[in-house]
């Protein structure tokens, strides 16, 4: 919420957040604000409420609130979504555009996560992905909703890289370099394991 307080007196960069944040467990699948758009509705697992190390997820979940409630109506959201997809289709083939469409809301929320929480969100995203990987196959699995465990940390790292390019900040530069190398090492190991399994499988055939 501190990110929504004005940072300067002469020009307010962020809106003051003076309304409560309403929490629901993910089982409700709430997307539109129940009361009014100014009251964020955040949906997180009950198991994360008392785990401070998981609170970076709030920045991501707040992104979902913005995705669905920053525009006036559902119709506006649909039109905006179609505009984004039109731009994507101009860059990639129809096959890959469908993949990006499935991931669009989650990617939007991840971008917000980096903007709100900074390098800490990138760390959280890397660690969550690493914890969830149970096999090399799962590392590249597409559940048709979330970016794969391989690419999701890459996306947030690229957002951080974009921010770094616009802000002259030595600490941010160092953090980006370290986090980029950290994920490159982990992902290279997982991809190597996956390639080895595929090669063994091909030999067996």
C-alpha positions as CSV (number, residue, x, y, z in Angstrom):
1,X,0.0,0.0,0.0
2,X,2.9,2.4,0.6
3,X,3.6,2.4,-3.2
4,X,0.2,4.1,-3.6
5,X,1.1,7.1,-1.4
6,X,2.4,10.2,-3.2
7,X,6.1,10.2,-3.5
8,X,6.5,13.9,-4.0
9,X,4.6,17.0,-2.9
10,X,4.6,18.8,-6.2
11,X,3.4,15.9,-8.3
12,X,1.5,13.0,-6.9
13,X,2.7,9.9,-8.7
14,X,0.5,7.4,-6.9
15,X,-3.1,7.5,-5.7
16,X,-3.6,7.4,-1.9
17,X,-5.0,4.1,-0.8
18,X,-7.4,5.0,2.0
19,X,-9.8,2.0,1.7
20,X,-9.6,-1.4,3.2
21,X,-8.2,-4.4,1.3
22,X,-10.6,-7.3,1.3
23,X,-9.2,-10.9,1.5
24,X,-10.9,-14.0,0.2
25,X,-9.5,-17.5,-0.2
26,X,-8.8,-18.5,-3.8
27,X,-11.6,-21.0,-3.8
28,X,-14.1,-18.1,-4.4
29,X,-12.4,-17.1,-7.7
30,X,-13.3,-13.5,-7.2
31,X,-12.2,-11.1,-9.9
32,X,-14.5,-8.1,-10.0
33,X,-14.6,-5.8,-6.9
34,X,-17.6,-6.7,-4.8
35,X,-18.1,-3.2,-3.3
36,X,-16.5,-0.6,-5.5
37,X,-13.3,-0.5,-7.6
38,X,-11.5,1.5,-5.0
39,X,-11.6,-1.4,-2.5
40,X,-9.1,-4.1,-3.7
41,X,-10.3,-7.7,-3.5
42,X,-7.3,-9.9,-3.0
43,X,-7.5,-13.7,-3.2
44,X,-4.7,-15.7,-1.6
45,X,-4.6,-19.2,-0.1
46,X,-5.4,-19.4,3.6
47,X,-2.2,-21.3,4.1
48,X,-0.2,-18.1,3.2
49,X,-1.9,-15.7,5.6
50,X,0.7,-16.2,8.4
51,X,3.7,-16.9,6.3
52,X,5.6,-13.6,5.8
53,X,8.0,-15.1,3.3
54,X,5.0,-15.7,1.0
55,X,3.6,-12.1,1.2
56,X,5.3,-11.0,-2.0
57,X,2.3,-12.8,-3.7
58,X,0.1,-9.9,-2.5
59,X,1.8,-7.7,-5.1
60,X,0.9,-10.3,-7.8
61,X,-2.7,-10.7,-6.5
62,X,-3.2,-6.9,-6.5
63,X,-2.3,-7.0,-10.2
64,X,-5.3,-9.3,-10.8
65,X,-7.5,-6.6,-9.1
66,X,-6.1,-3.9,-11.4
67,X,-6.6,-6.2,-14.5
68,X,-10.3,-6.6,-13.8
69,X,-11.2,-3.3,-12.1
70,X,-9.1,-0.5,-13.5
71,X,-11.5,-0.1,-16.4
72,X,-15.1,0.9,-16.1
73,X,-16.9,-2.3,-17.2
74,X,-16.4,-5.9,-18.2
75,X,-17.0,-4.7,-21.8
76,X,-14.0,-2.3,-21.5
77,X,-11.9,-5.2,-20.1
78,X,-12.9,-7.4,-23.0
79,X,-12.0,-4.7,-25.6
80,X,-8.7,-4.0,-23.9
81,X,-7.9,-7.7,-23.9
82,X,-8.7,-8.0,-27.6
83,X,-6.5,-5.0,-28.3
84,X,-3.6,-6.7,-26.5
85,X,-4.2,-9.9,-28.4
86,X,-4.3,-8.0,-31.7
87,X,-0.9,-6.6,-30.9
88,X,0.5,-10.0,-30.0
89,X,-0.9,-11.6,-33.2
90,X,1.1,-9.1,-35.2
91,X,4.3,-10.4,-33.5
92,X,3.9,-14.1,-33.3
93,X,2.1,-16.9,-35.2
94,X,-1.5,-17.9,-34.4
95,X,-0.1,-21.0,-32.6
96,X,2.0,-19.0,-30.2
97,X,-0.6,-16.2,-29.9
98,X,-3.0,-18.7,-28.3
99,X,-0.4,-19.6,-25.7
100,X,0.1,-16.0,-24.8
101,X,-3.6,-15.4,-24.6
102,X,-4.0,-18.2,-22.1
103,X,-1.2,-16.6,-20.0
104,X,-2.2,-12.9,-20.5
105,X,-3.8,-12.2,-17.1
106,X,-1.1,-14.0,-15.1
107,X,1.7,-12.2,-17.0
108,X,-0.1,-8.9,-16.3
109,X,-0.2,-9.7,-12.6
110,X,3.5,-10.7,-12.6
111,X,4.4,-7.4,-14.2
112,X,2.5,-5.6,-11.4
113,X,4.3,-7.8,-8.9
114,X,7.7,-6.5,-10.0
115,X,6.5,-2.9,-10.3
116,X,5.1,-3.0,-6.7
117,X,7.6,-5.2,-4.9
118,X,10.8,-4.8,-7.0
119,X,13.7,-7.3,-6.9
120,X,12.1,-9.1,-3.9
121,X,9.3,-10.2,-6.2
122,X,11.7,-11.6,-8.7
123,X,13.4,-13.6,-5.9
124,X,10.0,-14.9,-4.7
125,X,9.1,-15.9,-8.2
126,X,12.3,-17.8,-8.7
127,X,12.1,-19.6,-5.4
128,X,8.4,-20.5,-5.9
129,X,9.1,-22.0,-9.3
130,X,12.1,-23.9,-8.0
131,X,10.0,-25.3,-5.1
132,X,7.2,-26.4,-7.4
133,X,9.4,-28.3,-9.9
134,X,9.1,-32.0,-9.1
135,X,10.5,-33.3,-12.5
136,X,12.2,-31.8,-15.6
137,X,9.0,-32.4,-17.5
138,X,7.1,-30.1,-15.0
139,X,9.6,-27.4,-15.6
140,X,8.3,-26.7,-19.1
141,X,4.7,-27.9,-18.6
142,X,2.0,-25.5,-19.9
143,X,-1.2,-25.6,-17.7
144,X,-2.9,-23.2,-20.2
145,X,-3.3,-20.6,-17.5
146,X,0.1,-19.8,-16.0
147,X,3.4,-19.4,-17.8
148,X,5.5,-22.5,-17.3
149,X,7.8,-22.7,-14.3
150,X,10.8,-22.2,-16.7
151,X,9.6,-19.0,-18.3
152,X,7.7,-17.2,-15.5
153,X,10.9,-16.1,-13.7
154,X,12.3,-15.1,-17.1
155,X,9.4,-12.8,-17.7
156,X,9.7,-11.0,-14.3
157,X,13.5,-10.8,-14.8
158,X,12.9,-9.1,-18.2
159,X,10.5,-6.6,-16.5
160,X,13.2,-5.8,-14.0
161,X,15.7,-5.4,-16.8
162,X,13.3,-2.9,-18.5
163,X,13.0,-0.9,-15.2
164,X,16.8,-1.0,-14.8
165,X,17.2,0.5,-18.3
166,X,15.0,3.5,-17.3
167,X,16.5,4.1,-13.8
168,X,20.1,4.8,-13.0
169,X,20.4,2.8,-9.8
170,X,23.5,0.8,-8.9
171,X,21.8,-1.4,-6.4
172,X,19.1,-2.4,-8.9
173,X,21.8,-3.1,-11.5
174,X,23.6,-5.5,-9.1
175,X,20.4,-7.2,-8.0
176,X,19.3,-7.7,-11.7
177,X,22.7,-9.2,-12.6
178,X,22.7,-11.6,-9.7
179,X,19.1,-12.7,-10.1
180,X,19.5,-13.2,-13.9
181,X,22.6,-15.4,-13.3
182,X,20.9,-17.3,-10.5
183,X,18.0,-18.4,-12.7
184,X,20.1,-19.1,-15.7
185,X,22.2,-21.6,-13.7
186,X,19.1,-23.3,-12.2
187,X,17.2,-23.4,-15.5
188,X,20.2,-24.7,-17.5
189,X,20.5,-27.6,-15.1
190,X,16.8,-28.5,-15.4
191,X,16.9,-28.2,-19.2
192,X,20.0,-30.4,-19.3
193,X,18.1,-33.1,-17.2
194,X,15.1,-32.9,-19.6
195,X,17.3,-33.3,-22.7
196,X,19.1,-36.3,-21.1
197,X,15.7,-38.0,-20.4
198,X,14.5,-37.3,-23.9
199,X,17.7,-38.8,-25.4
200,X,17.4,-41.9,-23.2
201,X,13.8,-42.3,-24.2
202,X,14.7,-42.0,-27.9
203,X,17.4,-44.7,-27.5
204,X,14.9,-47.0,-25.8
205,X,12.5,-46.6,-28.7
